[in-house]
Structure formats: C-alpha cells, structure tokens
C-alpha cells in the first residue's frame, strides 16, 4: 500500500493529497491548521507531501529529510517555471 501511494504521489500529487485527506488523518497529525495543506494543494503539492512525511516520521528537517524537502521544492518550482516557458512559446 505504501509503495503504491508513493508512486501515485509522484505521478499525481494532488490526487494523492485528496486520497490522504479522505482515507487517513495524516494532515491533522502533520499540520496544526488546514490552511497550509490547502495552500500546498494549490501551489506546492510535492513540498506539502514531503513536509507531511517528515512530520509523520517524527523527524526533524535535517539530513536526508532536508534533501527530500529541497528536492520537492525544486520539483514544484520547476513545474511553475516550465508552465511559464510553455506559455511564452505559445505567445510567439
């Protein structure tokens, strides 16, 4: 189950977030309020999932967890940047 969830989260993080919200209590364990998961769903889904994984394992944001978090930020920002580049090409 965990491996399938990981593969699904990499392919479609927003769908994985919806399934996590509906089927588990991980968001309430990882976040104090629901504003951060909602903003993460809209703007940075990979980062939201990575931070949730850190919090669920009771770890601190250091070592491999920090590397995972930074990689998630790179994926999220890269997705926004590639969308802007694609729009520029279409405008020409």
ROSE-4610 file (N, C-alpha, C; in Angstrom, 1 decimal, always signed):
// ROSE-4610
residu = [X/X/X/X/X/X/X/X/X/X/X/X/X/X/X/X/X/X/X/X/X/X/X/X/X/X/X/X/X/X/X/X/X/X/X/X/X/X/X/X/X/X/X/X/X/X/X/X/X/X/X/X/X/X/X/X/X/X/X/X/X/X/X/X/X/X/X/X/X/X/X/X/X/X/X/X/X/X/X/X/X/X/X/X/X/X/X/X/X/X/X/X/X/X/X/X/X/X/X/X/X/X/X/X/X/X/X/X/X/X/X/X/X/X/X/X/X/X/X/X/X/X/X/X/X/X/X/X/X/X/X/X/X/X/X/X/X/X/X/X/X/X/X/X/X/X/X/X/X/X/X/X/X/X/X/X/X/X/X/X/X/X/X/X/X/X/X/X/X/X/X/X/X/X/X/X/X/X/X/X/X/X/X/X/X/X/X/X/X/X/X/X/X/X/X/X/X/X/X/X/X/X/X/X/X/X/X/X/X/X/X/X/X/X/X/X/X/X/X/X/X/X/X/X/X/X/X/X/X/X/X/X/X/X/X/X/X/X/X/X/X/X/X/X/X/X/X/X/X/X/X/X/X/X/X/X/X/X/X/X/X/X/X/X/X/X/X/X/X/X/X/X/X/X/X/X]
num = [1/1/1/2/2/2/3/3/3/4/4/4/5/5/5/6/6/6/7/7/7/8/8/8/9/9/9/10/10/10/11/11/11/12/12/12/13/13/13/14/14/14/15/15/15/16/16/16/17/17/17/18/18/18/19/19/19/20/20/20/21/21/21/22/22/22/23/23/23/24/24/24/25/25/25/26/26/26/27/27/27/28/28/28/29/29/29/30/30/30/31/31/31/32/32/32/33/33/33/34/34/34/35/35/35/36/36/36/37/37/37/38/38/38/39/39/39/40/40/40/41/41/41/42/42/42/43/43/43/44/44/44/45/45/45/46/46/46/47/47/47/48/48/48/49/49/49/50/50/50/51/51/51/52/52/52/53/53/53/54/54/54/55/55/55/56/56/56/57/57/57/58/58/58/59/59/59/60/60/60/61/61/61/62/62/62/63/63/63/64/64/64/65/65/65/66/66/66/67/67/67/68/68/68/69/69/69/70/70/70/71/71/71/72/72/72/73/73/73/74/74/74/75/75/75/76/76/76/77/77/77/78/78/78/79/79/79/80/80/80/81/81/81/82/82/82/83/83/83/84/84/84/85/85/85/86/86/86/87/87/87/88/88/88/89/89/89/90/90/90/91/91/91/92/92/92]
x = [+0.8/+0.0/+0.9/+1.9/+2.8/+3.5/+4.0/+4.7/+3.8/+2.5/+1.6/+1.2/+1.1/+0.8/+2.0/+3.2/+4.4/+4.4/+4.2/+4.2/+3.1/+1.9/+0.8/+1.1/+1.7/+2.1/+3.1/+4.0/+5.0/+4.3/+3.3/+2.7/+1.6/+0.9/-0.3/-0.4/+0.4/+0.4/-0.9/-1.6/-2.9/-3.9/-3.9/-4.8/-4.4/-3.1/-2.7/-3.0/-3.0/-3.4/-4.8/-5.7/-7.1/-7.4/-6.7/-6.9/-6.4/-5.3/-4.7/-5.7/-6.3/-7.2/-8.5/-9.0/-10.2/-10.0/-8.8/-8.7/-7.8/-7.1/-6.2/-6.4/-5.7/-5.7/-4.3/-3.5/-2.1/-2.0/-3.0/-2.9/-3.1/-4.0/-4.3/-3.1/-2.4/-1.2/+0.0/+0.1/+1.3/+1.1/-0.1/-0.3/-1.3/-1.0/-1.9/-3.2/-3.2/-4.4/-4.5/-5.6/-5.8/-5.4/-5.0/-4.6/-3.4/-2.4/-1.2/-1.4/-2.1/-2.4/-3.2/-4.1/-4.9/-4.0/-3.1/-2.2/-1.2/-0.8/+0.1/-0.5/-1.8/-2.5/-2.6/-2.8/-2.9/-1.5/-0.5/+0.8/+2.0/+2.1/+3.3/+3.0/+2.4/+1.9/+3.1/+4.2/+5.3/+5.9/+6.0/+6.6/+5.7/+4.4/+3.4/+3.5/+3.6/+3.7/+5.0/+6.1/+7.4/+7.4/+6.9/+6.8/+6.0/+4.9/+4.0/+4.7/+5.5/+6.3/+7.3/+7.9/+8.9/+8.2/+7.0/+6.3/+5.7/+5.3/+4.7/+5.8/+7.0/+8.1/+8.7/+8.2/+8.8/+10.2/+10.6/+12.0/+12.1/+13.3/+13.5/+13.9/+13.8/+14.1/+15.6/+16.3/+17.8/+18.2/+19.4/+19.9/+19.1/+18.8/+18.0/+16.7/+16.1/+14.7/+14.8/+15.9/+16.1/+16.4/+17.1/+17.4/+16.0/+15.2/+13.9/+13.0/+13.1/+12.3/+12.8/+14.1/+14.6/+14.3/+14.4/+14.1/+12.6/+11.7/+10.3/+10.1/+10.8/+10.7/+11.2/+12.3/+12.8/+11.7/+11.1/+10.1/+8.9/+8.5/+7.3/+7.7/+8.8/+9.2/+9.5/+10.1/+10.3/+9.0/+8.0/+6.7/+6.1/+6.2/+5.7/+6.6/+7.9/+8.8/+8.5/+8.3/+8.1/+6.8/+5.8/+4.5/+4.6/+5.4/+5.6/+6.4/+7.4/+8.1/+7.2/+6.3/+5.4/+4.5/+4.0/+3.1/+3.8/+5.1/+5.9/+6.0/+6.3/+6.4/+5.1/+4.0/+2.7/+2.4/+2.9/+2.5/+3.3/+4.4/+5.1/+4.4]
y = [-1.2/+0.0/+1.2/+1.3/+2.5/+2.7/+1.7/+1.8/+2.4/+1.9/+2.3/+3.8/+4.2/+5.6/+6.5/+6.0/+6.8/+7.0/+5.9/+6.0/+7.0/+6.8/+7.7/+9.2/+9.4/+10.8/+11.4/+10.6/+11.2/+11.5/+10.7/+10.9/+12.0/+12.0/+13.0/+13.4/+14.3/+14.7/+15.2/+15.9/+16.5/+15.4/+14.4/+13.3/+12.5/+12.3/+11.6/+12.4/+13.7/+14.5/+14.4/+14.3/+14.1/+12.8/+11.7/+10.4/+10.4/+11.0/+11.0/+11.7/+12.8/+13.6/+12.8/+12.0/+11.3/+10.0/+9.3/+8.0/+7.9/+9.0/+9.0/+10.2/+10.3/+11.5/+12.2/+11.9/+12.4/+13.9/+14.6/+16.0/+16.6/+16.1/+16.6/+16.3/+15.2/+14.9/+15.8/+16.1/+16.8/+18.3/+18.8/+20.3/+20.7/+21.8/+22.3/+22.8/+23.5/+24.1/+23.5/+23.6/+23.1/+24.2/+25.4/+26.4/+26.0/+25.4/+25.0/+23.9/+22.9/+21.8/+22.4/+23.3/+23.9/+24.7/+25.6/+26.4/+25.5/+24.4/+23.5/+22.7/+22.4/+21.8/+22.7/+24.0/+24.9/+25.2/+25.4/+26.0/+25.0/+24.2/+23.4/+22.0/+21.2/+19.9/+18.9/+18.9/+18.0/+18.4/+19.7/+20.2/+19.9/+20.0/+19.7/+18.3/+17.4/+15.9/+15.6/+16.3/+16.0/+16.4/+17.6/+18.1/+17.2/+16.7/+15.8/+14.5/+14.0/+12.8/+13.0/+14.2/+14.5/+14.5/+15.1/+15.2/+13.9/+13.1/+11.8/+10.8/+11.0/+10.1/+10.6/+11.8/+12.3/+12.8/+13.1/+13.5/+15.0/+15.5/+17.0/+17.2/+18.4/+18.8/+18.9/+17.8/+17.8/+16.5/+16.4/+15.2/+14.9/+13.6/+13.1/+13.8/+14.1/+14.7/+16.1/+16.8/+18.1/+18.0/+17.0/+16.8/+16.5/+15.7/+15.4/+16.6/+17.4/+18.7/+19.6/+19.8/+20.7/+20.1/+18.8/+18.2/+18.5/+18.4/+18.7/+20.1/+21.0/+22.5/+22.7/+22.0/+22.1/+21.6/+20.5/+19.9/+20.9/+21.5/+22.4/+23.7/+24.3/+25.5/+25.2/+24.0/+23.6/+23.5/+23.0/+22.9/+24.2/+25.2/+26.5/+27.2/+27.0/+27.6/+27.0/+25.7/+25.1/+25.6/+25.8/+26.3/+27.7/+28.5/+29.9/+29.9/+29.0/+28.9/+28.4/+27.5/+27.0/+28.1/+28.9/+30.0/+31.0/+31.2/+32.2/+31.7/+30.4/+29.8/+29.9/+29.7/+29.7/+31.1/+32.1/+33.5/+34.0/+33.4/+33.8/+33.3]
z = [+0.0/+0.0/+0.0/+0.8/+0.9/-0.4/-1.0/-2.3/-3.4/-3.4/-4.4/-4.2/-2.9/-2.6/-3.0/-2.8/-3.2/-4.7/-5.4/-6.9/-7.4/-6.8/-7.1/-6.8/-5.6/-5.2/-6.2/-6.7/-7.6/-9.0/-9.4/-10.7/-10.6/-9.5/-9.4/-7.9/-7.5/-6.1/-5.5/-6.3/-5.9/-5.6/-6.5/-6.3/-5.0/-4.8/-3.7/-2.4/-2.5/-1.3/-1.0/-2.0/-1.8/-1.1/-1.7/-1.1/+0.4/+0.6/+2.0/+2.9/+2.4/+3.2/+3.5/+2.5/+2.7/+3.5/+3.4/+3.9/+5.2/+5.5/+6.7/+7.5/+8.7/+9.5/+9.4/+8.4/+8.4/+8.3/+7.7/+7.6/+9.0/+9.8/+11.1/+12.0/+11.8/+12.6/+12.2/+10.9/+10.5/+10.6/+10.4/+10.4/+11.5/+12.1/+13.2/+12.6/+11.5/+10.8/+9.4/+8.8/+7.4/+6.4/+6.8/+5.8/+5.0/+5.7/+5.0/+4.0/+4.3/+3.3/+2.1/+2.4/+1.3/+0.3/+0.9/+0.1/-0.6/+0.1/-0.5/-1.7/-1.6/-2.7/-3.9/-3.7/-4.8/-5.4/-4.6/-5.1/-5.1/-4.0/-3.9/-3.4/-4.2/-3.6/-3.2/-4.0/-3.6/-2.3/-2.1/-0.8/+0.4/+0.1/+1.2/+1.6/+0.6/+0.9/+1.6/+1.1/+1.8/+3.2/+3.5/+4.9/+5.7/+5.2/+5.9/+6.2/+5.3/+5.5/+6.7/+6.7/+7.8/+9.1/+9.2/+10.4/+10.9/+10.0/+10.3/+10.9/+10.4/+10.9/+12.2/+12.7/+13.9/+13.8/+12.6/+12.3/+12.3/+12.3/+12.1/+10.7/+10.3/+8.9/+8.8/+8.8/+8.6/+7.9/+7.4/+6.8/+5.5/+5.4/+4.2/+4.1/+5.2/+5.2/+4.6/+4.9/+4.3/+2.8/+2.4/+1.0/+0.2/+0.9/+0.3/+0.1/+1.2/+1.2/+0.1/+0.0/-1.1/-2.5/-2.7/-3.9/-4.3/-3.3/-3.5/-3.9/-3.3/-3.7/-5.1/-5.5/-6.9/-7.9/-7.6/-8.4/-8.6/-7.5/-7.5/-8.3/-8.0/-8.7/-10.2/-10.4/-11.8/-12.6/-12.0/-12.6/-13.0/-12.1/-12.3/-13.4/-13.4/-14.4/-15.8/-15.9/-17.2/-17.8/-16.9/-17.4/-18.0/-17.3/-17.9/-19.2/-19.3/-20.5/-21.7/-21.4/-22.4/-22.9/-22.0/-22.3/-23.2/-22.9/-23.7/-25.2/-25.3/-26.6/-27.4/-26.8/-27.4/-27.9/-27.1/-27.4/-28.7/-29.0/-30.2/-31.4]
